[in-house]
Amino acid sequence: MRKRKPTLSEIVIERIKTHIAEHQYQSGDQLPSEKEMIQMLGVSRTAVREALKSLQSQGIIEIRPGVGLFVTEVHLQNYLKNISPFLTIDKTKFKELIDARIVLELGAIELAIQHHQTDLIAQMEKWNDLILTKAQNGERPKEEDRLFHKALFDATGNDTYIQLSYIVNEYFQANQLEEVVDLEEYQISYKEHKKVIEKIQKKEIEAAKQAMRRHLSHLYDSLSEGSNSKDL
């Protein structure tokens, strides 16, 4: 299948993003004016205006009428959020995503233990308990499962690291790399999550990583079963 050719507006959007990155704009910095961008990019006013409206809707820039264009708070996911809808996942790419996810989650464990903020670790317990409750009530706790892993990244206390975690999550979500997981498997996940939490609370880094590696290793099972993955 031939890839869709990007529109002029999409090309302009990427060029403006590149300009922001290359010039290391920070939150609140003023960008070149619309007229300057037209000259800089060599495109029509219509193309620039469409691109600017899209970037504002993505939360990357703010258009202040009569004042100018400004960079909003710079987040990695703002630059990456439009990649995944056009991403095609094959078996090799899926394995790369699994590997990336495992590396990120093991790193998150180490940072969470170093940061060791009890209220954030308690959030992991909260979502994990809800996983068990819903599974026992005959409901699939997919969202609670996702929020458990999100809580782990939040527990790192590292905003940049948290943003990096969105990259893998975005690819998994956008491509619907999942299959039906029965309730018994969710109860097994609950026990595996609980082991991870216990080791984090005891500040046993290697044991916590080993428990998480064992938990996430189930993802590799999907490689031999097809292109879909399990919720974990």
C-alpha positions in Angstrom: 0.0 0.0 0.0 1.4 3.4 -1.0 1.8 5.9 1.8 -0.5 9.0 1.7 1.3 12.0 0.5 1.3 14.7 3.2 -0.6 17.9 2.6 1.1 21.3 2.3 -0.4 22.2 5.7 1.1 19.1 7.3 4.5 19.9 5.8 4.3 23.4 7.1 3.4 22.1 10.6 6.5 19.9 10.7 8.7 22.7 9.5 7.4 25.0 12.2 8.0 22.2 14.8 11.5 21.8 13.5 12.1 25.6 13.7 10.9 25.6 17.4 13.2 22.6 18.2 16.3 23.8 16.4 16.1 27.3 18.0 15.4 25.8 21.4 12.3 27.9 22.1 11.1 27.8 25.7 7.6 28.2 27.1 6.4 31.8 26.6 8.9 32.7 23.9 7.6 34.7 21.0 7.8 33.1 17.5 8.2 34.9 14.2 5.1 36.7 13.0 2.7 35.1 10.5 4.2 37.4 7.8 7.7 36.4 8.7 6.8 32.7 8.6 5.3 33.1 5.1 8.6 34.6 3.9 10.7 32.1 5.9 8.8 29.0 4.7 8.1 30.3 1.2 4.4 29.2 1.3 1.0 30.8 1.0 -0.7 32.7 3.8 -3.5 30.1 3.8 -1.1 27.2 4.4 0.6 29.1 7.3 -2.7 30.0 8.9 -4.0 26.4 8.7 -0.7 25.1 10.2 -0.8 27.7 13.0 -4.4 26.8 13.9 -3.5 23.1 14.0 -0.4 23.8 16.2 -2.6 25.8 18.6 -5.2 23.0 18.8 -2.3 20.6 19.6 -1.2 22.9 22.5 2.2 23.7 21.0 1.6 27.4 20.3 -0.7 30.1 21.4 -2.1 32.7 19.0 -2.7 36.0 20.7 -4.7 38.3 18.3 -3.0 41.6 17.9 0.0 40.5 20.0 1.7 37.6 18.2 2.5 33.9 18.3 3.9 32.2 21.4 5.3 28.8 22.4 3.2 27.2 25.1 4.7 24.7 27.6 7.0 22.4 25.6 6.1 18.7 26.0 7.5 15.9 24.0 4.1 14.3 23.4 3.0 17.5 21.7 5.5 16.9 19.0 4.8 13.2 18.7 1.0 13.0 19.1 0.4 13.1 15.4 2.9 10.4 14.4 1.1 7.3 15.6 -2.0 7.5 13.4 0.3 7.0 10.3 2.5 4.4 11.9 2.3 0.8 10.5 3.2 -1.9 13.0 4.8 -5.1 11.8 6.2 -7.9 13.9 9.7 -6.4 14.1 8.4 -3.0 15.1 6.1 -4.5 17.7 9.1 -6.3 19.3 10.9 -3.0 19.3 8.0 -1.4 21.1 7.9 -4.2 23.7 11.7 -3.8 24.3 11.3 0.0 24.6 8.4 -0.4 27.1 10.3 -2.8 29.3 13.4 -0.5 29.4 11.2 2.5 30.3 9.3 0.7 33.0 12.4 -0.8 34.6 14.0 2.7 34.6 10.8 4.0 36.1 11.1 1.6 39.0 14.7 2.8 39.8 13.6 6.4 39.7 10.5 5.7 41.8 12.6 4.1 44.5 15.0 7.0 44.4 12.2 9.5 44.6 10.2 7.3 47.0 7.1 9.5 47.5 4.7 7.4 49.5 1.5 9.1 48.2 2.5 8.4 44.6 3.3 4.8 45.4 -0.1 4.6 47.1 -1.7 5.5 43.8 -0.2 2.4 42.3 -1.8 0.4 45.1 -5.1 2.1 44.5 -5.3 1.2 40.8 -4.0 -2.3 41.4 -6.7 -2.9 44.0 -9.3 -1.7 41.5 -8.0 -4.2 39.0 -8.8 -7.0 41.3 -12.1 -5.6 42.4 -13.4 -5.2 38.8 -12.0 -8.6 37.7 -13.8 -10.3 40.6 -17.0 -8.5 39.6 -16.7 -9.9 36.1 -15.5 -6.6 34.5 -12.3 -6.2 32.4 -10.2 -3.5 34.2 -8.4 -2.4 31.1 -8.4 1.3 32.1 -7.3 0.6 35.7 -4.5 -1.5 34.3 -3.3 1.3 32.2 -3.5 3.8 35.1 -1.5 1.4 37.3 1.4 1.7 34.9 0.9 5.4 34.5 1.1 5.8 38.3 4.5 4.1 38.2 5.8 6.7 35.8 4.2 9.5 37.9 6.0 8.0 41.0 9.4 8.8 39.3 8.8 12.5 40.0 10.6 13.1 36.7 8.5 15.1 34.2 10.7 14.5 31.2 10.7 10.8 31.9 7.0 10.8 32.3 6.7 12.5 28.9 9.0 9.9 27.3 6.6 7.1 28.5 3.8 8.6 26.3 5.8 7.7 23.2 5.4 3.9 23.6 1.9 4.3 25.1 0.7 6.4 22.1 1.9 3.7 19.6 0.2 0.9 21.5 -3.1 2.8 21.9 -3.2 4.2 18.3 -2.6 0.8 16.7 -4.9 -1.1 19.1 -2.2 -3.7 19.8 -4.3 -5.7 22.2 -6.4 -8.8 22.4 -9.1 -10.0 24.8 -7.6 -10.8 28.2 -9.7 -13.1 30.4 -10.5 -12.1 34.0 -8.2 -14.8 35.4 -5.2 -13.2 33.6 -6.1 -9.8 35.2 -6.1 -11.4 38.6 -2.6 -12.8 37.8 -1.5 -9.3 36.8 -2.8 -8.0 40.1 -0.5 -10.4 42.0 2.4 -9.5 39.8 1.8 -5.8 40.2 1.5 -6.3 44.0 5.0 -7.9 44.0 6.4 -4.9 42.2 4.8 -2.5 44.7 6.1 -4.4 47.7 9.7 -4.4 46.3 9.4 -0.6 45.6 8.2 0.0 49.1 11.2 -1.9 50.5 13.5 0.0 48.1 14.8 -3.3 46.7 15.6 -2.1 43.2 16.9 -5.3 41.5 14.1 -7.4 43.0 11.5 -4.9 41.9 12.9 -4.8 38.4 13.0 -8.6 38.2 9.3 -8.7 39.2 8.4 -6.2 36.6 10.5 -7.9 33.9 8.7 -11.2 34.7 5.3 -9.4 34.5 6.0 -7.7 31.1 7.7 -10.7 29.6 4.2 -12.0 28.8 4.1 -9.4 26.0 6.5 -11.5 24.1 4.0 -14.3 24.0 1.9 -12.3 21.5 4.7 -12.3 19.0 4.1 -16.0 18.3 0.3 -15.6 18.4 0.0 -12.7 15.9 0.3 -9.0 15.8 -1.8 -8.1 18.8 -0.6 -7.8 22.4 -2.1 -8.4 25.8 -3.2 -5.6 28.1 -0.6 -5.4 30.9 
